[in-house]
């Protein structure tokens, strides 16, 4: 479902609308987290990654992104937790596709 629109600013309202219509789908909040992270808006990125995590907590990359964000704000315990979760999930799903 990742859509190439060529411009993050143009993609934001699109992904927000997708999320409004399908709040149980993982891709829109994950994409919004990535967009906001690239833009340096860490609090908004954190918000969207946490939403993605609430939809599916078995996606390693969400834990990796959260670990990076927590580390950047000095929350070492939270960063360590999410790094460990990402490692466990990568090991668990090695060689097979995780649900999503």
N, CA, C and O atoms as a GROMACS GRO file, in nm:
protein
  400
    1UNK      N    1   0.080  -0.119   0.000
    1UNK     CA    2   0.000   0.000   0.000
    1UNK      C    3   0.084   0.126   0.000
    1UNK      O    4   0.030   0.236  -0.014
    2UNK      N    5   0.213   0.116   0.014
    2UNK     CA    6   0.297   0.235   0.010
    2UNK      C    7   0.284   0.298  -0.127
    2UNK      O    8   0.300   0.232  -0.229
    3UNK      N    9   0.256   0.426  -0.128
    3UNK     CA   10   0.230   0.496  -0.253
    3UNK      C   11   0.340   0.599  -0.275
    3UNK      O   12   0.371   0.678  -0.186
    4UNK      N   13   0.395   0.597  -0.392
    4UNK     CA   14   0.495   0.695  -0.428
    4UNK      C   15   0.424   0.818  -0.484
    4UNK      O   16   0.366   0.813  -0.592
    5UNK      N   17   0.429   0.927  -0.410
    5UNK     CA   18   0.368   1.049  -0.459
    5UNK      C   19   0.473   1.154  -0.491
    5UNK      O   20   0.443   1.257  -0.551
    6UNK      N   21   0.596   1.128  -0.450
    6UNK     CA   22   0.705   1.218  -0.486
    6UNK      C   23   0.727   1.334  -0.392
    6UNK      O   24   0.830   1.401  -0.401
    7UNK      N   25   0.634   1.359  -0.302
    7UNK     CA   26   0.648   1.473  -0.212
    7UNK      C   27   0.583   1.438  -0.079
    7UNK      O   28   0.463   1.410  -0.073
    8UNK      N   29   0.663   1.439   0.027
    8UNK     CA   30   0.611   1.402   0.158
    8UNK      C   31   0.495   1.491   0.202
    8UNK      O   32   0.398   1.442   0.259
    9UNK      N   33   0.506   1.620   0.176
    9UNK     CA   34   0.400   1.712   0.219
    9UNK      C   35   0.267   1.678   0.151
    9UNK      O   36   0.161   1.690   0.212
   10UNK      N   37   0.273   1.638   0.027
   10UNK     CA   38   0.151   1.598  -0.044
   10UNK      C   39   0.098   1.464   0.005
   10UNK      O   40  -0.022   1.438  -0.001
   11UNK      N   41   0.187   1.381   0.054
   11UNK     CA   42   0.147   1.248   0.099
   11UNK      C   43   0.077   1.251   0.235
   11UNK      O   44  -0.008   1.165   0.262
   12UNK      N   45   0.110   1.347   0.319
   12UNK     CA   46   0.054   1.350   0.455
   12UNK      C   47  -0.098   1.348   0.457
   12UNK      O   48  -0.156   1.261   0.522
   13UNK      N   49  -0.166   1.441   0.389
   13UNK     CA   50  -0.312   1.435   0.396
   13UNK      C   51  -0.370   1.307   0.336
   13UNK      O   52  -0.474   1.258   0.382
   14UNK      N   53  -0.305   1.254   0.235
   14UNK     CA   54  -0.351   1.130   0.175
   14UNK      C   55  -0.346   1.015   0.275
   14UNK      O   56  -0.444   0.942   0.292
   15UNK      N   57  -0.231   1.000   0.342
   15UNK     CA   58  -0.217   0.892   0.439
   15UNK      C   59  -0.309   0.912   0.560
   15UNK      O   60  -0.361   0.816   0.615
   16UNK      N   61  -0.329   1.037   0.600
   16UNK     CA   62  -0.422   1.063   0.711
   16UNK      C   63  -0.564   1.023   0.672
   16UNK      O   64  -0.637   0.967   0.754
   17UNK      N   65  -0.602   1.049   0.550
   17UNK     CA   66  -0.736   1.011   0.503
   17UNK      C   67  -0.749   0.859   0.498
   17UNK      O   68  -0.852   0.804   0.537
   18UNK      N   69  -0.646   0.793   0.450
   18UNK     CA   70  -0.648   0.647   0.448
   18UNK      C   71  -0.664   0.593   0.590
   18UNK      O   72  -0.741   0.500   0.614
   19UNK      N   73  -0.592   0.652   0.684
   19UNK     CA   74  -0.603   0.608   0.824
   19UNK      C   75  -0.745   0.632   0.878
   19UNK      O   76  -0.798   0.547   0.950
   20UNK      N   77  -0.804   0.745   0.844
   20UNK     CA   78  -0.942   0.773   0.889
   20UNK      C   79  -1.038   0.667   0.837
   20UNK      O   80  -1.128   0.622   0.909
   21UNK      N   81  -1.019   0.627   0.713
   21UNK     CA   82  -1.108   0.529   0.651
   21UNK      C   83  -1.080   0.386   0.698
   21UNK      O   84  -1.171   0.304   0.706
   22UNK      N   85  -0.954   0.358   0.728
   22UNK     CA   86  -0.914   0.222   0.766
   22UNK      C   87  -0.821   0.225   0.886
   22UNK      O   88  -0.702   0.198   0.872
   23UNK      N   89  -0.874   0.258   1.003
   23UNK     CA   90  -0.788   0.272   1.120
   23UNK      C   91  -0.726   0.142   1.170
   23UNK      O   92  -0.639   0.144   1.258
   24UNK      N   93  -0.768   0.032   1.115
   24UNK     CA   94  -0.711  -0.097   1.154
   24UNK      C   95  -0.598  -0.142   1.060
   24UNK      O   96  -0.541  -0.249   1.079
   25UNK      N   97  -0.568  -0.061   0.961
   25UNK     CA   98  -0.461  -0.093   0.866
   25UNK      C   99  -0.329  -0.030   0.912
   25UNK      O  100  -0.326   0.085   0.956
   26UNK      N  101  -0.223  -0.104   0.901
   26UNK     CA  102  -0.090  -0.067   0.949
   26UNK      C  103  -0.017   0.034   0.860
   26UNK      O  104   0.056   0.119   0.912
   27UNK      N  105  -0.035   0.027   0.731
   27UNK     CA  106   0.051   0.101   0.638
   27UNK      C  107   0.044   0.252   0.649
   27UNK      O  108   0.148   0.318   0.644
   28UNK      N  109  -0.074   0.309   0.665
   28UNK     CA  110  -0.084   0.456   0.670
   28UNK      C  111  -0.013   0.514   0.791
   28UNK      O  112   0.067   0.606   0.774
   29UNK      N  113  -0.037   0.464   0.914
   29UNK     CA  114   0.037   0.522   1.027
   29UNK      C  115   0.188   0.498   1.018
   29UNK      O  116   0.267   0.582   1.060
   30UNK      N  117   0.227   0.384   0.965
   30UNK     CA  118   0.371   0.358   0.948
   30UNK      C  119   0.431   0.458   0.851
   30UNK      O  120   0.539   0.513   0.876
   31UNK      N  121   0.362   0.482   0.740
   31UNK     CA  122   0.412   0.577   0.640
   31UNK      C  123   0.418   0.718   0.698
   31UNK      O  124   0.513   0.792   0.673
   32UNK      N  125   0.316   0.756   0.774
   32UNK     CA  126   0.317   0.888   0.836
   32UNK      C  127   0.431   0.901   0.935
   32UNK      O  128   0.495   1.006   0.943
   33UNK      N  129   0.457   0.796   1.011
   33UNK     CA  130   0.572   0.799   1.102
   33UNK      C  131   0.702   0.822   1.027
   33UNK      O  132   0.787   0.901   1.070
   34UNK      N  133   0.719   0.752   0.916
   34UNK     CA  134   0.841   0.767   0.834
   34UNK      C  135   0.853   0.909   0.779
   34UNK      O  136   0.961   0.969   0.781
   35UNK      N  137   0.742   0.963   0.731
   35UNK     CA  138   0.743   1.098   0.673
   35UNK      C  139   0.781   1.201   0.780
   35UNK      O  140   0.868   1.285   0.758
   36UNK      N  141   0.717   1.193   0.895
   36UNK     CA  142   0.746   1.289   1.002
   36UNK      C  143   0.888   1.272   1.056
   36UNK      O  144   0.951   1.370   1.096
   37UNK      N  145   0.936   1.150   1.059
   37UNK     CA  146   1.074   1.126   1.105
   37UNK      C  147   1.173   1.191   1.008
   37UNK      O  148   1.269   1.256   1.051
   38UNK      N  149   1.149   1.174   0.878
   38UNK     CA  150   1.236   1.238   0.778
   38UNK      C  151   1.234   1.390   0.790
   38UNK      O  152   1.336   1.456   0.769
   39UNK      N  153   1.118   1.444   0.826
   39UNK     CA  154   1.102   1.589   0.838
   39UNK      C  155   1.159   1.642   0.969
   39UNK      O  156   1.167   1.763   0.988
   40UNK      N  157   1.198   1.553   1.059
   40UNK     CA  158   1.252   1.596   1.187
   40UNK      C  159   1.147   1.627   1.292
   40UNK      O  160   1.180   1.680   1.398
   41UNK      N  161   1.022   1.595   1.264
   41UNK     CA  162   0.914   1.617   1.361
   41UNK      C  163   0.901   1.489   1.443
   41UNK      O  164   0.816   1.404   1.417
   42UNK      N  165   0.987   1.478   1.544
   42UNK     CA  166   1.000   1.352   1.617
   42UNK      C  167   0.877   1.319   1.701
   42UNK      O  168   0.840   1.202   1.713
   43UNK      N  169   0.813   1.420   1.758
   43UNK     CA  170   0.694   1.391   1.840
   43UNK      C  171   0.580   1.338   1.753
   43UNK      O  172   0.509   1.246   1.794
   44UNK      N  173   0.563   1.394   1.636
   44UNK     CA  174   0.457   1.345   1.546
   44UNK      C  175   0.494   1.207   1.493
   44UNK      O  176   0.408   1.120   1.479
   45UNK      N  177   0.622   1.186   1.462
   45UNK     CA  178   0.667   1.054   1.418
   45UNK      C  179   0.640   0.950   1.526
   45UNK      O  180   0.590   0.841   1.498
   46UNK      N  181   0.674   0.984   1.650
   46UNK     CA  182   0.652   0.893   1.762
   46UNK      C  183   0.503   0.858   1.772
   46UNK      O  184   0.468   0.741   1.789
   47UNK      N  185   0.418   0.957   1.762
   47UNK     CA  186   0.274   0.935   1.770
   47UNK      C  187   0.229   0.833   1.665
   47UNK      O  188   0.156   0.739   1.698
   48UNK      N  189   0.270   0.851   1.541
   48UNK     CA  190   0.225   0.761   1.434
   48UNK      C  191   0.286   0.622   1.446
   48UNK      O  192   0.220   0.523   1.416
   49UNK      N  193   0.412   0.614   1.490
   49UNK     CA  194   0.471   0.481   1.509
   49UNK      C  195   0.401   0.406   1.623
   49UNK      O  196   0.383   0.285   1.615
   50UNK      N  197   0.362   0.478   1.727
   50UNK     CA  198   0.290   0.413   1.837
   50UNK      C  199   0.153   0.365   1.791
   50UNK      O  200   0.105   0.260   1.835
   51UNK      N  201   0.090   0.440   1.703
   51UNK     CA  202  -0.037   0.394   1.645
   51UNK      C  203  -0.013   0.267   1.562
   51UNK      O  204  -0.088   0.170   1.574
   52UNK      N  205   0.090   0.269   1.480
   52UNK     CA  206   0.124   0.150   1.400
   52UNK      C  207   0.149   0.031   1.491
   52UNK      O  208   0.104  -0.080   1.463
   53UNK      N  209   0.221   0.054   1.600
   53UNK     CA  210   0.251  -0.054   1.695
   53UNK      C  211   0.124  -0.108   1.759
   53UNK      O  212   0.112  -0.227   1.783
   54UNK      N  213   0.028  -0.020   1.785
   54UNK     CA  214  -0.098  -0.065   1.846
   54UNK      C  215  -0.180  -0.151   1.749
   54UNK      O  216  -0.262  -0.232   1.791
   55UNK      N  217  -0.156  -0.133   1.621
   55UNK     CA  218  -0.226  -0.213   1.520
   55UNK      C  219  -0.159  -0.348   1.502
   55UNK      O  220  -0.226  -0.451   1.489
   56UNK      N  221  -0.027  -0.348   1.501
   56UNK     CA  222   0.048  -0.472   1.486
   56UNK      C  223   0.181  -0.459   1.559
   56UNK      O  224   0.271  -0.388   1.514
   57UNK      N  225   0.192  -0.528   1.671
   57UNK     CA  226   0.314  -0.516   1.752
   57UNK      C  227   0.421  -0.619   1.715
   57UNK      O  228   0.520  -0.636   1.787
   58UNK      N  229   0.401  -0.687   1.603
   58UNK     CA  230   0.500  -0.786   1.559
   58UNK      C  231   0.572  -0.744   1.430
   58UNK      O  232   0.610  -0.829   1.350
   59UNK      N  233   0.589  -0.615   1.413
   59UNK     CA  234   0.664  -0.565   1.299
   59UNK      C  235   0.794  -0.503   1.353
   59UNK      O  236   0.793  -0.400   1.420
   60UNK      N  237   0.904  -0.568   1.323
   60UNK     CA  238   1.033  -0.528   1.380
   60UNK      C  239   1.069  -0.384   1.347
   60UNK      O  240   1.122  -0.312   1.432
   61UNK      N  241   1.042  -0.340   1.226
   61UNK     CA  242   1.084  -0.206   1.185
   61UNK      C  243   1.016  -0.097   1.269
   61UNK      O  244   1.075   0.009   1.290
   62UNK      N  245   0.896  -0.121   1.317
   62UNK     CA  246   0.830  -0.022   1.404
   62UNK      C  247   0.909  -0.010   1.534
   62UNK      O  248   0.933   0.100   1.583
   63UNK      N  249   0.947  -0.123   1.589
   63UNK     CA  250   1.027  -0.121   1.712
   63UNK      C  251   1.162  -0.053   1.687
   63UNK      O  252   1.211   0.020   1.773
   64UNK      N  253   1.221  -0.078   1.572
   64UNK     CA  254   1.349  -0.013   1.540
   64UNK      C  255   1.334   0.138   1.532
   64UNK      O  256   1.418   0.212   1.584
   65UNK      N  257   1.229   0.184   1.466
   65UNK     CA  258   1.207   0.329   1.455
   65UNK      C  259   1.182   0.392   1.592
   65UNK      O  260   1.235   0.498   1.624
   66UNK      N  261   1.100   0.324   1.674
   66UNK     CA  262   1.075   0.374   1.808
   66UNK      C  263   1.203   0.376   1.892
   66UNK      O  264   1.226   0.470   1.968
   67UNK      N  265   1.285   0.273   1.878
   67UNK     CA  266   1.414   0.271   1.950
   67UNK      C  267   1.498   0.391   1.910
   67UNK      O  268   1.557   0.457   1.996
   68UNK      N  269   1.505   0.420   1.781
   68UNK     CA  270   1.581   0.536   1.734
   68UNK      C  271   1.527   0.666   1.793
   68UNK      O  272   1.604   0.751   1.839
   69UNK      N  273   1.395   0.680   1.792
   69UNK     CA  274   1.334   0.802   1.845
   69UNK      C  275   1.357   0.815   1.995
   69UNK      O  276   1.394   0.922   2.043
   70UNK      N  277   1.335   0.707   2.069
   70UNK     CA  278   1.358   0.714   2.213
   70UNK      C  279   1.504   0.744   2.245
   70UNK      O  280   1.533   0.820   2.338
   71UNK      N  281   1.594   0.685   2.170
   71UNK     CA  282   1.736   0.713   2.191
   71UNK      C  283   1.767   0.860   2.166
   71UNK      O  284   1.845   0.921   2.240
   72UNK      N  285   1.706   0.917   2.063
   72UNK     CA  286   1.733   1.057   2.029
   72UNK      C  287   1.684   1.155   2.135
   72UNK      O  288   1.733   1.268   2.143
   73UNK      N  289   1.587   1.112   2.218
   73UNK     CA  290   1.539   1.201   2.325
   73UNK      C  291   1.591   1.158   2.462
   73UNK      O  292   1.545   1.207   2.565
   74UNK      N  293   1.686   1.065   2.462
   74UNK     CA  294   1.751   1.026   2.586
   74UNK      C  295   1.675   0.924   2.670
   74UNK      O  296   1.706   0.906   2.788
   75UNK      N  297   1.576   0.860   2.612
   75UNK     CA  298   1.499   0.758   2.684
   75UNK      C  299   1.562   0.621   2.659
   75UNK      O  300   1.512   0.540   2.580
   76UNK      N  301   1.674   0.598   2.727
   76UNK     CA  302   1.754   0.478   2.700
   76UNK      C  303   1.680   0.348   2.733
   76UNK      O  304   1.693   0.250   2.659
   77UNK      N  305   1.602   0.345   2.841
   77UNK     CA  306   1.529   0.222   2.875
   77UNK      C  307   1.428   0.186   2.768
   77UNK      O  308   1.418   0.070   2.727
   78UNK      N  309   1.352   0.284   2.722
   78UNK     CA  310   1.254   0.259   2.617
   78UNK      C  311   1.324   0.218   2.487
   78UNK      O  312   1.278   0.128   2.417
   79UNK      N  313   1.435   0.285   2.456
   79UNK     CA  314   1.511   0.251   2.335
   79UNK      C  315   1.560   0.106   2.343
   79UNK      O  316   1.550   0.032   2.245
   80UNK      N  317   1.612   0.068   2.458
   80UNK     CA  318   1.663  -0.068   2.476
   80UNK      C  319   1.549  -0.171   2.462
   80UNK      O  320   1.566  -0.275   2.398
   81UNK      N  321   1.436  -0.140   2.521
   81UNK     CA  322   1.320  -0.230   2.510
   81UNK      C  323   1.282  -0.254   2.364
   81UNK      O  324   1.263  -0.368   2.322
   82UNK      N  325   1.271  -0.146   2.287
   82UNK     CA  326   1.229  -0.162   2.148
   82UNK      C  327   1.337  -0.227   2.062
   82UNK      O  328   1.305  -0.300   1.968
   83UNK      N  329   1.463  -0.202   2.093
   83UNK     CA  330   1.570  -0.273   2.022
   83UNK      C  331   1.562  -0.423   2.047
   83UNK      O  332   1.578  -0.503   1.955
   84UNK      N  333   1.538  -0.461   2.172
   84UNK     CA  334   1.526  -0.603   2.205
   84UNK      C  335   1.404  -0.666   2.136
   84UNK      O  336   1.413  -0.777   2.085
   85UNK      N  337   1.294  -0.595   2.136
   85UNK     CA  338   1.175  -0.646   2.067
   85UNK      C  339   1.202  -0.666   1.918
   85UNK      O  340   1.162  -0.768   1.861
   86UNK      N  341   1.269  -0.570   1.857
   86UNK     CA  342   1.301  -0.583   1.714
   86UNK      C  343   1.388  -0.706   1.689
   86UNK      O  344   1.364  -0.780   1.593
   87UNK      N  345   1.488  -0.727   1.773
   87UNK     CA  346   1.576  -0.844   1.757
   87UNK      C  347   1.497  -0.974   1.770
   87UNK      O  348   1.515  -1.066   1.690
   88UNK      N  349   1.411  -0.981   1.870
   88UNK     CA  350   1.331  -1.102   1.890
   88UNK      C  351   1.240  -1.128   1.770
   88UNK      O  352   1.224  -1.242   1.727
   89UNK      N  353   1.181  -1.022   1.719
   89UNK     CA  354   1.090  -1.039   1.605
   89UNK      C  355   1.165  -1.079   1.479
   89UNK      O  356   1.118  -1.162   1.402
   90UNK      N  357   1.281  -1.020   1.457
   90UNK     CA  358   1.361  -1.058   1.339
   90UNK      C  359   1.398  -1.206   1.348
   90UNK      O  360   1.394  -1.278   1.248
   91UNK      N  361   1.434  -1.250   1.467
   91UNK     CA  362   1.470  -1.391   1.486
   91UNK      C  363   1.346  -1.480   1.467
   91UNK      O  364   1.353  -1.583   1.401
   92UNK      N  365   1.234  -1.439   1.526
   92UNK     CA  366   1.110  -1.517   1.519
   92UNK      C  367   1.064  -1.535   1.375
   92UNK      O  368   1.019  -1.643   1.337
   93UNK      N  369   1.074  -1.430   1.295
   93UNK     CA  370   1.020  -1.434   1.160
   93UNK      C  371   1.126  -1.458   1.053
   93UNK      O  372   1.098  -1.446   0.933
   94UNK      N  373   1.247  -1.491   1.094
   94UNK     CA  374   1.352  -1.517   0.996
   94UNK      C  375   1.309  -1.630   0.903
   94UNK      O  376   1.275  -1.740   0.947
   95UNK      N  377   1.311  -1.600   0.775
   95UNK     CA  378   1.278  -1.700   0.676
   95UNK      C  379   1.128  -1.712   0.646
   95UNK      O  380   1.088  -1.792   0.561
   96UNK      N  381   1.046  -1.632   0.714
   96UNK     CA  382   0.903  -1.632   0.682
   96UNK      C  383   0.849  -1.491   0.697
   96UNK      O  384   0.904  -1.409   0.771
   97UNK      N  385   0.745  -1.467   0.627
   97UNK     CA  386   0.688  -1.332   0.624
   97UNK      C  387   0.598  -1.311   0.746
   97UNK      O  388   0.508  -1.392   0.771
   98UNK      N  389   0.621  -1.202   0.824
   98UNK     CA  390   0.533  -1.175   0.938
   98UNK      C  391   0.396  -1.130   0.892
   98UNK      O  392   0.380  -1.085   0.778
   99UNK      N  393   0.298  -1.143   0.980
   99UNK     CA  394   0.163  -1.093   0.946
   99UNK      C  395   0.166  -0.944   0.930
   99UNK      O  396   0.246  -0.876   0.995
  100UNK      N  397   0.080  -0.892   0.846
  100UNK     CA  398   0.063  -0.747   0.831
  100UNK      C  399  -0.049  -0.718   0.738
  100UNK      O  400  -0.079  -0.601   0.712
   0.00000   0.00000   0.00000
